[in-house]
């Protein structure tokens, strides 16, 4: 650990001082030694004509960096005095005996023992967590706002977390956070229940991502996903939160609808597309219970009739256009005039059948002729080239692609 040998010590002093120092060492004139393991420094008292103070420090490679003594010879002479030599010889002997290496191991073990002794007294105190999901209306009547989470934690009684970001900081730094006069949260004394750890890990990930972003783009003011008691969720994060609560109802307020226990359901929304006739126009009535609107931009998550639906990819792809059309017309009935009927039946109606259940009135059914789509391919060779003509036949309509 220390780069010390008798030869190295001799190079730093005179032979007279070395021999006298060795004599002091052998005669046990060193009365006290203190070692600072972090700073690699020693302080000692050596008995000469009186007690003298010796100070030694080493660099990280174990080389002697500085040495001083309170004796007169240190100030008057060259190199290390006999008092310093005696302490260096003691360090050299102890180093050969692996004393300092064992001390290092014992110090590390002591820290580990101390940590786990502390943990044993900490882990006995569990803490309860209640999550509350909120979604307010956005700028327009049909637009959703930003989904957000708020928390309540405690033991006998639950308290609102008024600053979620501060809670994350306290958990990171093992600092206490006062929740009320009767309850103070401490990361060293409290542990969340096993079922709540995944949610806390998700919030921690959001916090650490924001912290990383702040560190690599310093300066200026940036918006935060944390605002007082709320943690706002992007679409991807919202999906992860809801997946964590699959089969675990939670409290929620979505628009003006309050839910004591809302469920996440992995199934399509029961939607009926009822096609009828009004005069010469076709009416497509989109029928479903209660209210319905998407929670994510891609339409994978919908709120419908008091539940959150994670719908199939097929319904996700085909339901959203009909929903947007309802928003545009501000109603559930979509009207198609005489000029658009044929195109609606051939292009739009098949998608309604994929988005939900299609019900066609008898009056309209008699108007619709379902004919098979036939395709014919004609191949020809002109010199070295091969050409192809594709003929599509639908009833009396023929379309040729060359």
N, C-alpha and C positions, 0 to 999 in steps of 0.2 A: 504493500500500500504506500509506503514511504521510501523514497530513493535515498536511503541512508546506509552507509557502510563505515567502518572505522577509517578507511582510507579517505572517504569523502569528507569526513569530519576533520581529519588532519589537514586537508587542503584549505580549510576555512580558518585555521588557527596556527599558533606556534606550537612546537613540540612541548615546550614547558607548560603552556596552558592546557594542552591535550593530556599530558601525564597527570597534572594536578586535578584536572576535571575527572579523569578516570578514577583517581583516588577518592575524590568526593563521592562519585557514583558508588564505588565499592564500599565505602564507609557509611553509606546511607545518609548522606547529608541533604538529600532531597526530602523536604518535609511535607510538601503537598503538590499535587498535580491535578489540573482540571483540563479536560479535553472537550472542545466544541466540534462535534462531528460534522455539522453542516458547514462551518467555516474552515475546517481543518486547521484549527489553531489550538495552542496550548498556553496555559498560564501556570507558573510553578513558583515555589519559594525554596530557596537553597540556603543552607546555613553556612556562612563563612565566619568572618569576625562578627557578623550579625546576619539577620535574615535579609536576603536580597530577592527581588522580584524579577523573574525571567518571563519574557514573552516570545513565542515562536509562532510562525504561520507558514503554511505550505500551499503550493498551487495545486490545481486539480490533477496534475501528473505526479504529485507526491514529492516534488522538489522543494527544498527550503527556500522560502520566498523572503522572509524577514526574521531577524532575531535581535532582541534587545535585553539589557540587564540594568538594574538600578545601581550596580556597583561602580566605584570610581575607575576601575581598570577598563571597563567597557568604553568609557569616554576618552581615556588616555591612550589605550593601546590599539594594536591592529588586530583585526579578526575577532573571532569569538573568545570571550573570556572563559575561565574555568567553570563558572556557574552554568553558562550556556552549554558547554561541552558535556557536563555531567547529565543535564536533561536530555541532550541529543543521544547520549549513550543509552539512557533509559528507554527512549522511544525506539531506538534501533533494536534493543534486546526484545522489547515487547512485540515489535513488528515481526521479528524472526519466530516468535512463539505463536504467531497468528492471533494475537490478542485483539487487534483492531478489526481484523476480518470477522472474528466471532462477535465482536461488539456490534458490527454493522448488521450481522444476521439477527442478533438478539434484539436490536432496535427495530428492525423490520417486523420481527415476530411480535414484539410488544405493541406495535401499531395495529397489527392484525387482531391480536387478542383484544385490544382496547376497542376496536371497531365493532367486533362481534359481541363483546360484552355489552356495548351500548345498544346494538341492534336487538339483543335479547329482551331488553327492557322496553324497546320501542314497538315491536311488532304486535304486542298484545292489544293495542288500541286501534280498532277499525273505525272507519268513517263512512257514513252513508252519502249517496249522491242521487240527486233527482234532476233529470234533464227536462227542459221545456223548449219545444220547437215553436217558432213563431214565423208567420208570413203575413206581411201587410200588403195592401194593394199598392201598385206603383203609380206612375204618373197618370195613366188613363184608366178607364173603368175596366178594360179587358187585360191590362198589363199586370203581371205579378211583380211584387217588389223583391227584395233580397231576403232569402231564407236565413234565419239566425237561430242560434242556440243561446239559452241562458241556463245557469246552474244554481242549485241550492245544495249546500253541504252542511253536515253537522252530525251529531250523535243522538242525543235524546230529542233534539229539536233541529229542524233544518233552517239554514239562514241563506238569504240571497247573496250570491257572489257579485258584489257591485262593480268589480273590475277583474274580468277574466284574465287579461294580459298580466296584471299584477300577480294574480294567483300563479300563473305559469312562471313568472320570474322568481317568486318565493320558492316554488318547488325546485327550480334550477339551482338556486343559491342556498337551499336549506334554511330559509328564513321564515319567521312566523308572520302570519297575517291575521289581524284582528277582525273577526266577523261581527262580534257584538260584545257587550260587557260580560256576557256569560260564556262566550266561546271564542277561542283563538286557535286557528288552524296552524299546526306545526308539521312540516314534512318529516321531522325527526321523531315525532310522537304519534302521528296518525298515518294510516295506510288505507287506501281505497279497497273496497271489496273486489274480489276476483272478477265478478261480472262487469265491473265498471272500468277495469284497467284498460280495455281496448279503446274505449271512448277517450280516456285521459291521454292515451298514447297518440290518438288522432289529433287532439288539441295541441299536444306537445309538438307534433310534427308541423302543424300549421304555424305555431309560435317560432320554432327553430328555422323554418323556411323564410318567414318574414325577417327574422333576425339576420339570417345569412344575406338576404337581399339588401338590407340596410348596410351591412358591412362592406359589400362589394360595390355599392353605389353611394358613397358618403356625400353628405352635404344636401341641403334643400329639405323641404318638408314633403313627406310622402303619406298617402292615405294608408290606413291600417285596417285589416280585417277585424281587428278588435276595437270595439267602441263601448267603453264603460262595461255594462253587464252583458253585452252581446258579443258573440263570435259569429261573424257572417260567413256563409258557406258558398263556395263556387259549386257549379254543377257536379264536378267530379267528387268533391268533398261531401256534398249532400248525398250522392249515391252511396258512398262508403259509410256515412253515418246511418243511413236507412238500412243498409245491409247488416250493420252491427245490431240493429234493433229488429231484425226479422224474427218474428215470433215473440217479441218483447214489446208490448204496448207501452206508449209513453204519452205524456201530457203534451197538448198542442193547441195553438190558436191559429187557425188558417182563415184569413180575412176576418169576418165577424163570427166564424164558427168556433166554438170552444169545445175541446175534446178532453175528457178526463183520461181516456185511454184509446189512442188511435193506433190502428194496426197497419202494417205494411204487408200487402197481399201480392204475391207473384202470380197474377192471372190477368187476362184481358178484361177490359170494361165491357159489361153487357150493353151493347149499343144495337139498336134496330134502325135500319134504313127502310122507311115505308114509302114506296113510290105509288103515287096516285095521279089522277087527272083532274084538272080544273079548267073547263072550257077547252081551248086548244093547247093549253100549257101543261107541262109536267111539273108536279110538285114532289120534291124529295124531303120528307120529314125525318129529321135525325132525332130519335127518341131514346132517352136514358133517364134514370132516376136522379133527382136532386141536381146538384151543380157539377160541372166538370171543367177542369182546366189543367194545362200542363205545368209541372213544377220545374222541368229542365228544358233547355232550348231544343234538344234533340227529340223531345217527346217520349222519352223512355219512361218517365215518371209522371203520372197523372193523379190529381186529387179528384175523387168521384164518390159522391154519396157517403161521405163520412169516413172514407178509407183512402190510403195511398196505394195506388196500383203500380207495380212494375210490370209493364205489358210486354207482350212478345214482339219480336222484331217485325213481324208482318203487320200487326196492328199499329205499331209505332210508325211504320213507313206510310200506311194508307189512311190512318185516322187523322193525322195532323192536318192535311190539306182540307178535309171537311170541317175540322174545328176552326181553321182560319177563315173559311168561307162563312161559317156561322157568325164569327166575330165581325166580319165585314158587313154582313147583312143584318147584324144585331137581332138574330132570331134563329130558330131551329129549322125553319122551312126555307129550302132553296128552290127557286123557281127557274124553269127553263122554257123559254118561249118557243113558238112553232119552228122558227128558223134553226134553233139549236137542238131540237129533240133528237134527230138522228145521230148527231155527233155525241150527244150526251149518252145515248143508249149504247153506242159502240165503244166509246172511249172512257167514260166515267163510271158507268154502272158496274162493270166488272171489278173496279177497285172498291166500290162500296161493299160488294160481296166479300172482299178480303178484309175489310176493316171491321165488319160486324155481321149481323144477321140481316139479310135482304128479304123484304116482304113486298111483293108486287100485287097490286089490286087486280081483280079479274078484268076490269075495264081496260087497264093498261096492258095486261098480259096478252089480251087478244090482239093488241097492236104490234107486239114485238114478235118478230120472226127470227128464231134462232137457227141459223144455217151453218153448216160446217165450213171451215176455212180450208180450201184445197190449195196445194202448191205444186207446180210443175216446173222442172228444171230441164233446160235444153242446152246441150253442150255441142260446140262446133269447133272445127280446127281450120284456121286460116294460116297457111304457111307453117311457121313454127309456133304460132300462138294458139292457145285454146281459149275460146270465149264461152260465156255462159249467159243465158237468159232465164230469169226466174219469173214465173207467172203465178200470181195469187188470184184465186177465184173465190168470190164471196157472193153467193146468190147470182145476180145478174151483173155484178161489178167485177171488172178485171183490171188488175194492176200488173204492169210488166216492168221489171228491173233488169237492165242490161249491164 
